[in-house]
């Protein structure tokens, strides 16, 4: 509850000043002229005002004081002249003049915009003490200020105070509060306030609906957002460009790009012109769904309507092109933008997009050409620039070039981040330079960065590959105590390495631990177990895993069957081989070169009655579809020449 202090509106001293300094029409005219838009000269007006009040000979009229408060507050919005408005207000009060309600509302609004909510409330008290009662607009301004500052409870307190004064809340007040609740993520309370507003017979406006639709999109309730949008249209309330853009953005982010396109078309049909933000949102959504041709058409439409795509538009499109493997098209578009007559000045984000796309494809010469253009244009590279180039060169095994850019990072005063260490760890692991990768991993932790799951898994996989399983298991234990717990990839990696070392008991223990942590085996888990058990000759174990894999609705692939066949072959188990061939035929497995070779090896082992190699196609050559053929194509021929095998095929 606010405490209102009272004191006389005027003082004897104020009256003396008021009556001894009569207003001048000439001064009023000059001050108003200097404040007139669009050629306002606020500093000159304030200087004239200051000289006048200091001389005490000529003072502005009360109406001109109010005018100056308005003008100087307006100037604050553009040039930071709000202090001048406050000074005029203080002078006005000191001369016993009471500003009008409009002046107070303007001052309070300016304070709220500057985030000075405490001062705005003090001014509210002061205006009441000077006999100027706050009106509906005053409270609306204050509630808006508190809501935008995340103090929604205080805003509701002002609503209650306003209602106690007999001032009824309207759609503007309700919309302000609903927006405040939505900004805080409290959609349910916002919706209840919306329903309360409707119950009171207050019709919502475009702002009310826009707030709720935007929040529904933010929390992923796209169906409800669309329904509210339709309700809005049904009430005859025309959505504005902000509402359309918010819904389109939400639909795109939710993967409903086709629905977003429908809303985009509806927007034009309803006569609401999309702006640059709308087009950028639509282009971004199309690019993320790989609909590049549609994105380019949208850009063309934007140009046809006279809108000038900005750097965000082109960055979005370049990202989409590069992400979808259309780097050459991205380079062509960049070439057009790089021309002198282009109004777009490429920024560091644009250059980074191209560098990422080119490095991803191993086109390092082209990447260096882009980097050179970047330098010529005076665009300073960011950490993303150097992370990309370091990673690109390491992927190609060019350590020296990668280290040159690492030196640039240090020379330019850039601080390596977790991404820098990650690309280097990954690159050195792929080049089997594990000691350097481990050193970077330690340096990363010493620098205060918490390694990610990918960092742990990368080092762990490399340790397992080189046979350092104990080190990998030590790292696994460290990971369990870190901020990033083991995931399914981690378990697949460590189980594979443990089985590779022949430690079956520990591998089974890890599998149990994985299940206890709630991870369900995936295709890679089953494939790894089957492969390792088969290599160790534990075919009963391998067969059980196969049965579990099939029961989990995960179809075995050529790698799984190849592992099993080789395992049975090493044990000379002909019946199991033939049974497995039946399964391969039944499932119509696509055979790669490795599995084809294994099947032939096993068939030769199964029978010595016929030289089957004379009757089979030449599997050393690629088939019409590449290196794979259907199992039936092979098994049908085998069945013709080896009917004793009794192979089933469709």
C-alpha positions as CSV (number, residue, x, y, z in Angstrom):
1,X,0.0,0.0,0.0
2,X,1.5,3.3,-1.1
3,X,1.8,6.1,1.6
4,X,0.7,9.4,0.1
5,X,2.3,12.5,1.8
6,X,0.6,15.9,1.3
7,X,2.0,19.5,1.3
8,X,0.6,22.8,-0.1
9,X,0.5,23.1,-3.9
10,X,2.2,26.5,-3.8
11,X,4.4,28.4,-1.4
12,X,4.6,32.1,-0.6
13,X,8.0,32.2,-2.3
14,X,6.5,30.6,-5.3
15,X,3.7,33.2,-5.6
16,X,6.3,36.0,-5.4
17,X,8.2,34.4,-8.2
18,X,5.1,33.8,-10.2
19,X,3.8,37.3,-10.0
20,X,7.1,39.1,-10.4
21,X,8.0,37.2,-13.5
22,X,5.3,37.6,-16.1
23,X,5.3,35.2,-19.1
24,X,6.4,36.5,-22.4
25,X,4.5,35.6,-25.6
26,X,7.7,36.1,-27.5
27,X,9.6,33.6,-25.4
28,X,6.8,31.1,-25.7
29,X,6.9,31.4,-29.4
30,X,10.6,31.0,-29.7
31,X,10.6,27.9,-27.4
32,X,7.8,26.3,-29.3
33,X,9.4,27.0,-32.6
34,X,12.7,25.4,-31.6
35,X,10.8,22.2,-30.5
36,X,8.7,21.8,-33.6
37,X,9.1,18.5,-35.4
38,X,10.7,17.5,-37.7
39,X,13.5,20.1,-37.4
40,X,13.5,20.3,-33.6
41,X,16.5,21.9,-31.9
42,X,16.2,20.5,-28.4
43,X,19.6,21.7,-27.0
44,X,19.0,25.2,-28.3
45,X,15.5,25.3,-26.8
46,X,16.8,24.1,-23.4
47,X,19.6,26.7,-23.5
48,X,17.0,29.5,-24.1
49,X,14.8,28.1,-21.4
50,X,17.7,28.0,-18.9
51,X,18.8,31.6,-19.6
52,X,15.2,32.8,-19.2
53,X,14.6,31.2,-15.8
54,X,18.0,32.2,-14.5
55,X,17.3,35.9,-15.3
56,X,13.9,35.8,-13.6
57,X,12.8,38.5,-16.0
58,X,10.8,36.5,-18.4
59,X,9.3,33.0,-17.9
60,X,7.4,30.6,-20.1
61,X,3.7,30.4,-19.6
62,X,2.3,27.3,-17.7
63,X,1.1,25.8,-21.0
64,X,4.6,26.2,-22.5
65,X,6.1,24.5,-19.4
66,X,3.9,21.5,-20.2
67,X,4.8,21.8,-23.9
68,X,8.6,21.7,-23.0
69,X,8.1,18.7,-20.8
70,X,6.5,16.9,-23.7
71,X,9.1,18.1,-26.2
72,X,12.2,17.3,-24.0
73,X,10.8,13.8,-23.1
74,X,10.2,13.2,-26.8
75,X,13.8,14.3,-27.4
76,X,14.9,11.8,-24.7
77,X,13.5,8.9,-26.7
78,X,15.8,9.9,-29.6
79,X,18.8,11.7,-28.0
80,X,18.8,11.0,-24.3
81,X,17.4,14.5,-23.3
82,X,15.2,13.2,-20.5
83,X,17.2,15.0,-17.9
84,X,16.2,18.3,-19.5
85,X,12.5,17.3,-19.2
86,X,12.9,16.6,-15.5
87,X,14.7,19.9,-15.0
88,X,11.8,21.8,-16.7
89,X,9.4,19.9,-14.5
90,X,11.3,20.8,-11.3
91,X,11.5,24.4,-12.3
92,X,7.8,24.4,-13.0
93,X,6.9,23.0,-9.6
94,X,9.3,25.4,-7.8
95,X,7.3,28.3,-9.3
96,X,4.1,26.9,-7.9
97,X,2.9,25.6,-11.2
98,X,1.2,22.2,-11.4
99,X,2.0,20.2,-14.5
100,X,-1.0,18.7,-16.2
101,X,-1.8,15.0,-16.3
102,X,-0.4,14.6,-19.8
103,X,3.0,15.9,-18.6
104,X,3.1,13.5,-15.7
105,X,2.2,10.6,-17.9
106,X,4.9,11.5,-20.3
107,X,7.5,11.7,-17.5
108,X,6.4,8.5,-15.9
109,X,6.4,6.7,-19.3
110,X,10.0,7.9,-20.0
111,X,11.1,6.7,-16.5
112,X,9.6,3.3,-17.2
113,X,11.3,3.0,-20.6
114,X,14.6,3.7,-18.8
115,X,13.8,1.0,-16.3
116,X,13.6,3.5,-13.4
117,X,10.5,2.0,-11.9
118,X,11.3,3.2,-8.4
119,X,11.5,6.8,-9.6
120,X,8.3,6.4,-11.6
121,X,6.5,5.4,-8.5
122,X,8.0,8.3,-6.5
123,X,6.7,10.6,-9.2
124,X,3.2,9.0,-8.9
125,X,3.2,9.9,-5.2
126,X,4.5,13.4,-6.0
127,X,1.8,14.1,-8.6
128,X,-0.9,13.0,-6.1
129,X,0.6,15.3,-3.5
130,X,0.4,18.2,-5.9
131,X,-3.3,17.5,-6.5
132,X,-3.0,15.8,-9.8
133,X,-5.0,12.5,-9.7
134,X,-3.5,9.7,-11.8
135,X,-5.8,8.5,-14.6
136,X,-6.3,5.3,-16.5
137,X,-3.3,6.1,-18.8
138,X,-1.0,6.6,-15.8
139,X,-1.8,3.2,-14.4
140,X,-1.5,1.6,-17.8
141,X,1.9,3.0,-18.3
142,X,3.1,1.8,-14.9
143,X,1.7,-1.7,-15.3
144,X,3.4,-1.9,-18.7
145,X,6.7,-0.8,-17.2
146,X,6.5,-3.4,-14.4
147,X,5.5,-6.2,-16.7
148,X,8.3,-5.5,-19.1
149,X,10.7,-5.5,-16.1
150,X,9.4,-9.0,-15.1
151,X,7.6,-7.6,-12.0
152,X,4.1,-8.9,-12.9
153,X,3.0,-9.2,-9.2
154,X,3.6,-5.4,-8.7
155,X,1.6,-4.7,-11.9
156,X,-1.3,-6.7,-10.5
157,X,-1.0,-4.6,-7.3
158,X,-1.4,-1.5,-9.4
159,X,-4.5,-3.0,-11.1
160,X,-6.1,-3.5,-7.7
161,X,-5.2,0.1,-6.7
162,X,-6.6,1.4,-9.9
163,X,-9.9,-0.5,-9.5
164,X,-10.2,0.8,-5.9
165,X,-10.1,4.3,-7.4
166,X,-13.1,3.4,-9.5
167,X,-11.1,3.1,-12.7
168,X,-12.1,0.1,-14.8
169,X,-9.5,-1.9,-16.7
170,X,-9.9,-2.1,-20.4
171,X,-8.5,-4.3,-23.2
172,X,-5.2,-2.4,-23.1
173,X,-4.7,-3.1,-19.4
174,X,-5.7,-6.8,-19.7
175,X,-3.4,-7.2,-22.8
176,X,-0.5,-5.6,-20.9
177,X,-0.9,-8.0,-18.0
178,X,-1.5,-11.1,-20.2
179,X,1.7,-10.1,-22.1
180,X,3.6,-9.8,-18.9
181,X,2.4,-13.3,-17.7
182,X,3.3,-14.8,-21.1
183,X,6.8,-13.2,-21.0
184,X,7.3,-15.0,-17.7
185,X,6.2,-18.2,-19.2
186,X,2.9,-18.4,-17.2
187,X,0.5,-19.2,-20.0
188,X,-2.1,-20.8,-17.9
189,X,-2.5,-17.7,-15.7
190,X,-2.5,-15.5,-18.8
191,X,-5.3,-17.7,-20.3
192,X,-7.3,-17.4,-17.1
193,X,-7.0,-13.6,-17.3
194,X,-8.1,-13.8,-20.9
195,X,-11.2,-15.8,-20.0
196,X,-11.9,-13.3,-17.2
197,X,-11.7,-10.5,-19.6
198,X,-14.2,-12.2,-22.0
199,X,-16.6,-12.9,-19.0
200,X,-16.6,-9.2,-18.2
201,X,-17.7,-8.5,-21.8
202,X,-14.3,-6.9,-22.8
203,X,-13.4,-7.8,-26.4
204,X,-9.8,-8.8,-26.9
205,X,-7.7,-7.1,-29.6
206,X,-4.9,-8.1,-31.9
207,X,-2.3,-7.6,-29.1
208,X,-4.2,-9.8,-26.7
209,X,-4.4,-12.7,-29.1
210,X,-0.8,-12.1,-30.4
211,X,0.6,-12.5,-26.8
212,X,-1.2,-15.8,-26.3
213,X,-0.4,-17.2,-29.7
214,X,3.3,-16.3,-29.3
215,X,3.5,-18.0,-25.9
216,X,1.7,-21.1,-27.2
217,X,4.2,-21.4,-30.0
218,X,7.1,-20.9,-27.5
219,X,5.9,-23.9,-25.4
220,X,5.3,-26.0,-28.5
221,X,1.5,-26.1,-28.3
222,X,1.1,-25.4,-32.0
223,X,-2.3,-27.0,-32.3
224,X,-3.7,-24.7,-29.6
225,X,-1.9,-21.7,-31.2
226,X,-3.6,-22.4,-34.5
227,X,-7.0,-22.8,-32.8
228,X,-6.5,-19.5,-31.0
229,X,-5.5,-17.9,-34.3
230,X,-8.7,-19.3,-35.9
231,X,-10.8,-18.0,-33.0
232,X,-9.2,-14.6,-33.5
233,X,-10.2,-14.6,-37.2
234,X,-13.7,-15.9,-36.3
235,X,-14.2,-12.8,-34.0
236,X,-13.4,-10.6,-36.9
237,X,-10.1,-9.4,-35.5
238,X,-7.6,-9.0,-38.2
239,X,-4.1,-10.4,-37.3
240,X,-1.3,-8.0,-37.8
241,X,2.1,-8.8,-39.2
242,X,3.6,-9.5,-35.8
243,X,0.9,-12.1,-35.1
244,X,1.3,-13.8,-38.5
245,X,5.1,-13.8,-38.1
246,X,4.9,-15.3,-34.6
247,X,2.7,-18.1,-35.7
248,X,4.7,-18.8,-38.9
249,X,7.9,-18.9,-36.8
250,X,6.3,-21.3,-34.3
251,X,5.1,-23.6,-37.0
252,X,8.5,-23.6,-38.7
253,X,10.3,-24.4,-35.5
254,X,7.9,-27.2,-34.8
255,X,8.6,-28.8,-38.2
256,X,5.2,-27.8,-39.6
257,X,6.6,-25.9,-42.6
258,X,3.7,-26.9,-44.9
259,X,1.2,-25.4,-42.4
260,X,3.5,-22.4,-42.1
261,X,3.3,-21.9,-45.8
262,X,-0.5,-22.0,-45.7
263,X,-0.5,-19.2,-43.0
264,X,2.0,-17.3,-45.1
265,X,-0.3,-17.4,-48.2
266,X,-3.3,-16.6,-46.0
267,X,-1.5,-13.5,-44.9
268,X,-1.3,-12.2,-48.4
269,X,-4.9,-13.1,-49.1
270,X,-6.0,-11.2,-46.1
271,X,-4.2,-8.1,-47.3
272,X,-1.5,-8.1,-44.6
273,X,1.9,-7.6,-46.2
274,X,4.8,-9.7,-44.9
275,X,7.8,-7.7,-43.8
276,X,11.5,-8.6,-43.8
277,X,11.2,-10.5,-40.5
278,X,8.3,-12.6,-41.9
279,X,10.2,-13.5,-45.0
280,X,13.4,-14.3,-43.0
281,X,11.4,-16.6,-40.7
282,X,9.8,-18.4,-43.7
283,X,13.1,-18.7,-45.6
284,X,14.7,-20.1,-42.4
285,X,12.0,-22.7,-41.9
286,X,12.1,-23.8,-45.5
287,X,15.9,-24.1,-45.4
288,X,15.8,-26.2,-42.2
289,X,13.4,-28.6,-43.9
290,X,15.7,-28.9,-46.9
291,X,13.2,-27.1,-49.2
292,X,15.9,-24.9,-50.8
293,X,14.1,-24.3,-54.1
294,X,11.0,-23.0,-52.1
295,X,13.3,-20.8,-50.0
296,X,14.9,-19.3,-53.2
297,X,11.4,-18.7,-54.6
298,X,10.4,-16.9,-51.4
299,X,13.5,-14.7,-51.7
300,X,12.5,-13.9,-55.3
301,X,9.0,-13.1,-54.2
302,X,10.4,-10.8,-51.6
303,X,12.4,-8.9,-54.2
304,X,9.4,-8.7,-56.5
305,X,7.4,-7.0,-53.8
306,X,10.0,-4.3,-53.5
307,X,11.4,-5.5,-50.2
308,X,15.2,-5.4,-49.8
309,X,16.5,-8.6,-48.3
310,X,19.0,-7.8,-45.5
311,X,22.1,-9.6,-44.3
312,X,19.9,-11.9,-42.1
313,X,17.9,-13.0,-45.2
314,X,21.0,-14.0,-47.1
315,X,22.8,-15.5,-44.1
316,X,19.7,-17.7,-43.5
317,X,19.7,-18.8,-47.1
318,X,23.5,-19.4,-47.3
319,X,23.2,-21.5,-44.1
320,X,20.4,-23.5,-45.7
321,X,22.3,-24.1,-48.9
322,X,25.5,-25.2,-47.1
323,X,23.6,-27.4,-44.7
324,X,22.0,-29.2,-47.6
325,X,25.2,-29.8,-49.5
326,X,24.6,-27.1,-52.0
327,X,27.8,-25.2,-51.4
328,X,28.4,-24.3,-55.1
329,X,25.0,-22.6,-55.1
330,X,25.9,-20.8,-51.9
331,X,29.2,-19.6,-53.5
332,X,27.3,-18.3,-56.5
333,X,24.9,-16.3,-54.3
334,X,27.8,-15.0,-52.3
335,X,29.5,-14.0,-55.6
336,X,26.5,-11.8,-56.4
337,X,26.5,-10.3,-53.0
338,X,30.2,-9.6,-53.1
339,X,29.9,-7.3,-56.1
340,X,30.4,-3.6,-55.5
341,X,26.9,-2.7,-56.6
342,X,25.4,-4.9,-54.0
343,X,23.8,-3.1,-51.0
344,X,24.6,-6.0,-48.7
345,X,27.9,-5.9,-46.9
346,X,28.9,-9.5,-46.0
347,X,29.5,-9.9,-42.3
348,X,31.5,-12.5,-40.4
349,X,28.5,-14.7,-40.0
350,X,28.2,-14.9,-43.8
351,X,31.8,-15.8,-44.3
352,X,31.6,-18.4,-41.5
353,X,28.7,-20.1,-43.2
354,X,30.7,-20.5,-46.4
355,X,33.8,-21.7,-44.5
356,X,31.8,-24.3,-42.6
357,X,30.2,-25.6,-45.9
358,X,33.5,-25.7,-47.8
359,X,35.5,-27.3,-44.9
360,X,32.8,-29.9,-44.5
361,X,33.4,-31.0,-48.1
362,X,37.1,-30.8,-47.7
363,X,37.4,-27.9,-50.2
364,X,40.2,-26.2,-48.3
365,X,41.6,-24.2,-51.2
366,X,38.2,-22.6,-51.8
367,X,37.9,-22.0,-48.0
368,X,41.2,-20.2,-48.0
369,X,40.1,-18.0,-50.9
370,X,37.0,-17.0,-48.9
371,X,39.2,-16.4,-45.9
372,X,41.4,-14.1,-48.0
373,X,38.3,-12.1,-49.3
374,X,37.2,-11.8,-45.7
375,X,40.5,-10.2,-44.7
376,X,40.5,-7.9,-47.8
377,X,37.1,-6.6,-46.8
378,X,38.4,-5.8,-43.3
379,X,36.0,-8.4,-41.7
380,X,37.7,-9.7,-38.5
381,X,37.4,-13.4,-38.1
382,X,35.6,-14.8,-35.0
383,X,36.5,-17.8,-33.0
384,X,34.0,-19.8,-35.1
385,X,36.1,-18.8,-38.2
386,X,39.3,-20.3,-36.7
387,X,37.6,-23.3,-35.1
388,X,36.2,-24.1,-38.6
389,X,39.6,-23.8,-40.4
390,X,41.5,-25.7,-37.7
391,X,38.9,-28.5,-37.8
392,X,38.9,-28.6,-41.6
393,X,42.7,-28.9,-41.9
394,X,42.9,-31.6,-39.2
395,X,40.2,-33.6,-41.0
396,X,42.4,-33.6,-44.0
397,X,45.5,-34.6,-42.0
398,X,47.2,-31.2,-42.5
399,X,48.4,-30.6,-39.0
400,X,50.9,-27.8,-39.8
401,X,48.2,-25.7,-41.5
402,X,45.8,-26.3,-38.7
403,X,48.4,-25.2,-36.1
404,X,49.0,-22.0,-38.1
405,X,45.4,-21.0,-37.4
406,X,45.7,-22.2,-33.8
407,X,48.6,-19.6,-33.6
408,X,46.2,-17.0,-35.1
409,X,43.7,-17.6,-32.3
410,X,46.4,-16.9,-29.7
411,X,48.0,-14.0,-31.5
412,X,44.6,-12.2,-32.1
413,X,43.8,-12.4,-28.4
414,X,40.9,-14.8,-28.9
415,X,40.2,-17.2,-26.0
416,X,39.8,-20.8,-27.1
417,X,36.4,-22.2,-26.2
418,X,35.1,-25.7,-25.7
419,X,34.4,-25.9,-29.5
420,X,38.0,-25.1,-30.2
421,X,39.2,-27.9,-28.0
422,X,36.5,-30.3,-29.3
423,X,37.5,-29.9,-33.0
424,X,41.2,-30.4,-32.1
425,X,40.5,-33.4,-30.0
426,X,38.4,-35.0,-32.7
427,X,40.9,-34.2,-35.4
428,X,43.9,-35.6,-33.6
429,X,42.0,-38.7,-32.6
430,X,41.1,-39.4,-36.2
431,X,44.8,-39.0,-37.2
432,X,45.7,-41.5,-34.4
433,X,47.7,-38.8,-32.6
434,X,46.2,-39.8,-29.3
435,X,48.8,-38.4,-27.0
436,X,48.2,-34.9,-28.4
437,X,44.4,-35.4,-28.1
438,X,44.7,-36.5,-24.5
439,X,46.9,-33.5,-23.7
440,X,44.3,-31.2,-25.2
441,X,41.6,-33.0,-23.2
442,X,43.5,-32.2,-20.0
443,X,44.1,-28.6,-21.2
444,X,40.4,-28.2,-21.8
445,X,39.6,-29.2,-18.3
446,X,42.4,-27.0,-16.8
447,X,40.9,-24.1,-18.7
448,X,37.6,-24.5,-16.9
449,X,35.7,-26.2,-19.7
450,X,33.6,-29.3,-18.9
451,X,34.2,-31.9,-21.6
452,X,31.0,-32.9,-23.4
453,X,29.7,-36.5,-24.0
454,X,31.2,-36.3,-27.5
455,X,34.7,-35.4,-26.1
456,X,34.6,-38.3,-23.7
457,X,33.3,-40.7,-26.3
458,X,35.9,-39.6,-28.9
459,X,38.9,-40.1,-26.5
460,X,37.4,-43.4,-25.2
461,X,36.9,-44.8,-28.7
462,X,40.5,-44.0,-29.7
463,X,41.8,-45.6,-26.5
464,X,39.8,-48.8,-27.2
465,X,41.0,-48.9,-30.8
466,X,44.6,-48.8,-29.8
467,X,44.0,-51.4,-27.1
468,X,44.3,-49.1,-24.0
469,X,41.0,-50.5,-22.6
470,X,42.1,-49.9,-19.0
471,X,42.6,-46.2,-19.7
472,X,39.3,-46.1,-21.5
473,X,37.6,-47.6,-18.4
474,X,39.3,-45.1,-16.1
475,X,37.9,-42.3,-18.3
476,X,34.5,-44.0,-18.2
477,X,34.5,-43.9,-14.4
478,X,35.6,-40.2,-14.6
479,X,32.7,-39.5,-16.9
480,X,30.2,-41.0,-14.5
481,X,31.4,-38.5,-11.9
482,X,31.3,-35.5,-14.3
483,X,28.5,-33.2,-15.3
484,X,28.1,-35.2,-18.5
485,X,27.0,-38.8,-17.8
486,X,27.6,-41.7,-20.1
487,X,25.1,-42.1,-22.9
488,X,24.3,-45.0,-25.2
489,X,27.2,-44.2,-27.5
490,X,29.5,-44.3,-24.4
491,X,28.3,-47.8,-23.4
492,X,28.5,-49.1,-27.0
493,X,32.1,-47.9,-27.2
494,X,33.3,-49.2,-23.8
495,X,31.5,-52.6,-24.2
496,X,33.0,-53.1,-27.6
497,X,36.5,-52.3,-26.3
498,X,36.1,-54.5,-23.3
499,X,34.9,-57.5,-25.4
500,X,37.7,-56.8,-27.9
501,X,40.2,-57.3,-25.0
502,X,38.5,-60.6,-24.1
503,X,37.0,-59.5,-20.8
504,X,33.6,-61.0,-21.2
505,X,32.6,-60.7,-17.5
506,X,33.3,-57.0,-17.4
507,X,31.4,-56.5,-20.7
508,X,28.3,-58.2,-19.4
509,X,28.6,-56.1,-16.2
510,X,28.7,-52.9,-18.4
511,X,25.6,-54.2,-20.3
512,X,23.7,-54.6,-17.1
513,X,24.8,-51.2,-15.9
514,X,23.6,-49.7,-19.1
515,X,20.2,-51.3,-18.7
516,X,19.9,-50.2,-15.1
517,X,20.5,-46.6,-16.2
518,X,17.5,-46.9,-18.5
519,X,19.3,-47.2,-21.8
520,X,17.8,-49.7,-24.3
521,X,20.2,-51.4,-26.6
522,X,20.1,-50.1,-30.2
523,X,21.2,-51.7,-33.5
524,X,24.8,-50.8,-32.8
525,X,24.7,-52.3,-29.3
526,X,23.4,-55.6,-30.6
527,X,25.7,-55.6,-33.6
528,X,28.7,-55.0,-31.4
529,X,27.8,-57.8,-29.0
530,X,27.1,-60.3,-31.8
531,X,30.3,-59.4,-33.6
532,X,32.5,-59.7,-30.6
533,X,30.9,-62.9,-29.2
534,X,31.2,-64.4,-32.7
535,X,34.9,-63.5,-32.9
536,X,35.5,-65.1,-29.5
537,X,33.7,-68.2,-30.6
538,X,30.8,-67.8,-28.1
539,X,28.1,-68.6,-30.6
540,X,25.5,-69.5,-28.1
541,X,25.8,-66.0,-26.6
542,X,25.8,-64.5,-30.1
543,X,22.6,-66.4,-31.0
544,X,20.8,-65.2,-27.8
545,X,21.7,-61.6,-28.6
546,X,20.4,-62.1,-32.2
547,X,17.1,-63.4,-30.8
548,X,16.9,-60.4,-28.5
549,X,17.6,-58.1,-31.3
550,X,14.8,-59.5,-33.5
551,X,12.4,-59.4,-30.5
552,X,13.2,-55.7,-30.1
553,X,12.0,-55.1,-33.7
554,X,15.5,-54.2,-34.8
555,X,16.2,-56.0,-38.1
556,X,19.7,-57.5,-38.3
557,X,21.8,-56.1,-41.2
558,X,24.5,-57.6,-43.4
559,X,27.2,-56.8,-40.7
560,X,25.3,-59.0,-38.1
561,X,24.9,-61.9,-40.5
562,X,28.4,-61.7,-41.7
563,X,29.7,-61.9,-38.1
564,X,27.5,-64.9,-37.3
565,X,28.4,-66.8,-40.5
566,X,32.1,-66.2,-39.8
567,X,31.7,-67.4,-36.2
568,X,29.9,-70.6,-37.3
569,X,32.4,-71.2,-40.1
570,X,35.3,-71.0,-37.6
571,X,33.6,-73.7,-35.5
572,X,32.7,-75.8,-38.6
573,X,29.0,-75.7,-37.7
574,X,27.4,-76.5,-41.0
575,X,23.8,-76.9,-39.8
576,X,23.9,-73.5,-38.2
577,X,25.3,-71.9,-41.3
578,X,22.5,-73.4,-43.5
579,X,19.9,-72.2,-40.9
580,X,21.4,-68.7,-41.0
581,X,21.3,-68.7,-44.8
582,X,17.5,-69.5,-44.6
583,X,17.1,-66.5,-42.3
584,X,19.0,-64.3,-44.7
585,X,16.8,-65.5,-47.6
586,X,13.6,-65.0,-45.5
587,X,14.5,-61.5,-44.6
588,X,15.6,-60.5,-48.0
589,X,18.8,-59.0,-46.7
590,X,20.8,-56.7,-49.0
591,X,24.2,-58.3,-49.4
592,X,27.3,-56.2,-49.6
593,X,30.6,-57.4,-50.9
594,X,31.9,-58.7,-47.6
595,X,28.8,-60.7,-46.8
596,X,28.6,-62.1,-50.3
597,X,32.2,-63.3,-50.0
598,X,31.5,-64.9,-46.6
599,X,28.4,-66.7,-47.9
600,X,30.5,-68.2,-50.7
601,X,33.2,-69.2,-48.3
602,X,30.6,-70.9,-46.1
603,X,28.9,-72.7,-49.1
604,X,32.2,-74.1,-50.2
605,X,32.7,-75.4,-46.7
606,X,29.2,-77.0,-46.7
607,X,29.6,-79.1,-49.8
608,X,32.3,-80.5,-52.0
609,X,29.9,-82.2,-54.5
610,X,29.8,-79.3,-57.0
611,X,32.3,-76.6,-58.0
612,X,29.7,-73.9,-57.4
613,X,32.1,-71.1,-58.4
614,X,31.4,-72.0,-62.0
615,X,27.7,-71.3,-61.7
616,X,27.7,-68.1,-59.7
617,X,27.7,-64.5,-61.0
618,X,31.0,-62.6,-60.7
619,X,30.5,-60.9,-57.4
620,X,33.9,-59.3,-57.6
621,X,32.3,-56.6,-59.8
622,X,29.8,-54.0,-58.7
623,X,26.1,-54.9,-59.3
624,X,23.8,-52.4,-61.1
625,X,22.9,-50.8,-57.8
626,X,26.5,-50.5,-56.5
627,X,28.3,-53.0,-54.3
628,X,25.1,-54.7,-52.9
629,X,22.8,-57.3,-54.2
630,X,19.6,-58.9,-52.8
631,X,20.2,-62.1,-51.0
632,X,17.6,-63.8,-53.1
633,X,19.6,-63.1,-56.3
634,X,22.4,-65.1,-54.9
635,X,20.5,-67.8,-53.0
636,X,18.2,-68.6,-56.0
637,X,21.3,-69.5,-58.0
638,X,22.7,-71.5,-55.2
639,X,19.4,-73.4,-54.8
640,X,19.4,-74.3,-58.5
641,X,22.8,-75.9,-58.3
642,X,22.7,-77.1,-54.7
643,X,19.2,-78.4,-54.1
644,X,20.4,-80.4,-51.2
645,X,20.7,-77.2,-49.2
646,X,17.0,-76.7,-49.5
647,X,17.2,-72.9,-49.4
648,X,14.0,-70.9,-49.2
649,X,13.6,-67.7,-51.1
650,X,10.7,-65.6,-52.4
